[in-house]
Amino acid sequence: MTQPLRYGILGAANIARQFTRGVAGSSLATVAAVASRGIDKAQAFAAELGIPRALGSYEALLADPEIEAVYIPLPNDMHAEWAIKAAQAGKHILSEKPLCMGGAEAEAMFAAAKANTVYLREAYPYMSQPQTLKVRELVGGGAIGKVQTVFAAFGFGLVHADGTPKGDPANIRLVPARGGGALLDAGTYAMSFVRLVTGERPTRVHATARNTTTGVDLTVAATLEFPSGALAQISTSMSSSFHRHATIVGDDGVIETSYSNHAPAEGKLMLRVKRGVPNTNPLVAEEVDGADGFRLEAESFATLVRTGSGWNGATEAESVDIAMALEAITASAKSGGWVAVG
């Protein structure tokens, strides 16, 4: 790789700010331009973060020959539309999670990428962390035997328990029509982790939710069944204390992880691993290196674009299965019954 991959950002969302700061100084990736629907906003964003160019429309960025890849941090309901447009413009696409609003959209997005010979990948910073790569290695290598159950949770305190906002009432997470709610925000992480660990699409799901009067889900809990016989449970909330943790139980061991997006200042993350069956076998802490997850995923995607390999995040199959599972969980929470996936 002789030159860093030149990213253009579609939109000036706060997560785009975090992504840009994470990528700063990388030798493999750089943010070369940002576009907004208003040039003033794009220029202010670019000036704040030292981005060379600001453009006044998404279309202008897609037409820019200097841009090789786009990062999409737009509201959830806009991911599919702009990923497909980016593919048609010949740009590689790194899209924020959730990839889209459902399985059909996910399949259409990947079809567009293939038709235009570009790469499309879903951005989960935690997947590029050595912490999660170690989990993949341990599970895939049989360190805890056959996976029996997986528990993954992620939540934070955006709103009070009654659904009233703690901050900006216009926050996009609070707008049902834009793909708001806990499930399509923090819940995507929990679902993606379960898919990563089981290695397969769930067959059916059963979910329950607590919603605001406007229809945004505040808290969701779901049970998932898998073809292998594995069972999983996920929970997510926007009206809770911050928590993020997962436990994988095999027939010959256990793994506990925070499946973190980013490493703390000291640069280390940790797993706890129990090997064997007896209750006398301890959970042993194993320390791994860590870094800014945005940088790690941006560099991994850049390596994929430049060399055709090296991506360590969600695969196409994983992203499609995650989208289908989230869609089924939403349907189950509304119906109150089991819903088949896919």
RAHU-V930822 format. One record per helix or strand of 2 or more residues. SS is the DSSP state (hx for helix, st for strand). FROM is the first residue (numbers start at 1). TO is the last residue. If there is no record, write none. Layout:
ss:SS from:FROM to:TO
ss:SS from:FROM to:TO
//
This chain:
ss:st from:5 to:10
ss:hx from:14 to:23
ss:st from:29 to:35
ss:hx from:39 to:49
ss:st from:53 to:55
ss:hx from:58 to:62
ss:st from:69 to:72
ss:hx from:76 to:88
ss:st from:92 to:96
ss:hx from:103 to:115
ss:st from:120 to:123
ss:hx from:125 to:128
ss:hx from:130 to:140
ss:st from:147 to:157
ss:hx from:172 to:174
ss:hx from:176 to:178
ss:hx from:186 to:198
ss:st from:202 to:211
ss:st from:217 to:226
ss:st from:231 to:237
ss:st from:239 to:250
ss:st from:253 to:257
ss:st from:268 to:275
ss:st from:284 to:289
ss:hx from:293 to:307
ss:hx from:316 to:335
ss:st from:339 to:340
//
